[in-house]
Amino acid sequence: MKCLFLLCLCLVPIVVFSSTFTSKNPINLPSDATPVLDVAGKELDSRLSYRIISTFWGALGGDVYLGKSPNSDAPCANGIFRYNSDVGPSGTPVRFIGSSSHFGQGIFENELLNIQFAISTSKLCVSYTIWKVGDYDASLGTMLLETGGTIGQADSSWFKIVKSSQFGYNLLYCPVTNTMSCPFSSDDQFCLKVGVVHQNGKRRLALVKDNPLDVSFKQVQ
């Protein structure tokens, strides 16, 4: 609770286009903080854009992209999907906005962060670039990932990048009520895995119990 109180004091509101979190009383960066690496072995940079790609090929592959959700009344595309194969279109670029950016532009494993599609869009659709976890979908038995979120706010959907037990990395969703008390934590007992479910013939990113999505990150040139 003490850590939560200090963090509430030090984080200030951030506009949608901001790539940094600011703090009057920064929390120390853990000495064992491990940078997340892209496919070229370079450290992720919050100022750059990346595609979230699969660690597998063929029908097991496929980039993550922004698309229209079935039966959605949102004014903009708000579904987060994965292509059915690595052969075909490239995914939609994203930016990672870390909660420790007062230490620099790096993105670290186990760091709470927001994810935003890095695309040009109208003013109406700006918030529909920011990832969040939607309401429970009874027909699919889980909660789907969608856009329409916020950056650096108490109601933001916070994610983590963690090392996969197989290849590459996994994405975790970490409810703010349980994990926002500190920006870094290797305790993921309150976090939920991001995987894929099938929705109308498409692969939709969603919260899963098993088989999390193994991903890598490729810088957009």
ChimeraX attribute file (.defattr): number of C-alpha atoms within 10 A of each C-alpha:
attribute: neighborCount
match mode: 1-to-1
recipient: residues
	/A:1	8
	/A:2	8
	/A:3	12
	/A:4	15
	/A:5	11
	/A:6	15
	/A:7	20
	/A:8	14
	/A:9	11
	/A:10	14
	/A:11	18
	/A:12	13
	/A:13	12
	/A:14	15
	/A:15	12
	/A:16	15
	/A:17	11
	/A:18	11
	/A:19	21
	/A:20	22
	/A:21	21
	/A:22	18
	/A:23	17
	/A:24	11
	/A:25	11
	/A:26	15
	/A:27	18
	/A:28	11
	/A:29	14
	/A:30	9
	/A:31	6
	/A:32	6
	/A:33	14
	/A:34	16
	/A:35	16
	/A:36	23
	/A:37	20
	/A:38	18
	/A:39	14
	/A:40	9
	/A:41	10
	/A:42	13
	/A:43	16
	/A:44	23
	/A:45	22
	/A:46	19
	/A:47	12
	/A:48	16
	/A:49	22
	/A:50	23
	/A:51	23
	/A:52	23
	/A:53	25
	/A:54	24
	/A:55	20
	/A:56	16
	/A:57	12
	/A:58	11
	/A:59	11
	/A:60	12
	/A:61	19
	/A:62	26
	/A:63	25
	/A:64	24
	/A:65	22
	/A:66	21
	/A:67	17
	/A:68	16
	/A:69	18
	/A:70	11
	/A:71	6
	/A:72	11
	/A:73	10
	/A:74	14
	/A:75	10
	/A:76	20
	/A:77	19
	/A:78	25
	/A:79	25
	/A:80	24
	/A:81	28
	/A:82	26
	/A:83	22
	/A:84	17
	/A:85	16
	/A:86	20
	/A:87	13
	/A:88	10
	/A:89	11
	/A:90	15
	/A:91	19
	/A:92	21
	/A:93	22
	/A:94	26
	/A:95	21
	/A:96	26
	/A:97	25
	/A:98	28
	/A:99	26
	/A:100	24
	/A:101	19
	/A:102	17
	/A:103	14
	/A:104	11
	/A:105	19
	/A:106	20
	/A:107	26
	/A:108	24
	/A:109	18
	/A:110	23
	/A:111	25
	/A:112	27
	/A:113	26
	/A:114	24
	/A:115	22
	/A:116	26
	/A:117	23
	/A:118	18
	/A:119	14
	/A:120	9
	/A:121	12
	/A:122	10
	/A:123	8
	/A:124	9
	/A:125	17
	/A:126	20
	/A:127	21
	/A:128	25
	/A:129	27
	/A:130	24
	/A:131	26
	/A:132	26
	/A:133	21
	/A:134	18
	/A:135	11
	/A:136	12
	/A:137	11
	/A:138	8
	/A:139	7
	/A:140	12
	/A:141	12
	/A:142	16
	/A:143	17
	/A:144	24
	/A:145	23
	/A:146	26
	/A:147	27
	/A:148	22
	/A:149	24
	/A:150	24
	/A:151	29
	/A:152	26
	/A:153	17
	/A:154	14
	/A:155	13
	/A:156	19
	/A:157	26
	/A:158	29
	/A:159	27
	/A:160	29
	/A:161	20
	/A:162	19
	/A:163	17
	/A:164	14
	/A:165	9
	/A:166	9
	/A:167	14
	/A:168	21
	/A:169	23
	/A:170	21
	/A:171	22
	/A:172	24
	/A:173	23
	/A:174	21
	/A:175	17
	/A:176	19
	/A:177	11
	/A:178	13
	/A:179	19
	/A:180	19
	/A:181	17
	/A:182	19
	/A:183	20
	/A:184	22
	/A:185	16
	/A:186	9
	/A:187	9
	/A:188	16
	/A:189	9
	/A:190	13
	/A:191	19
	/A:192	20
	/A:193	21
	/A:194	24
	/A:195	23
	/A:196	20
	/A:197	20
	/A:198	12
	/A:199	14
	/A:200	9
	/A:201	8
	/A:202	13
	/A:203	18
	/A:204	24
	/A:205	25
	/A:206	27
	/A:207	25
	/A:208	19
	/A:209	10
	/A:210	10
	/A:211	11
	/A:212	20
	/A:213	23
	/A:214	22
	/A:215	24
	/A:216	21
	/A:217	25
	/A:218	19
	/A:219	17
	/A:220	11
	/A:221	6
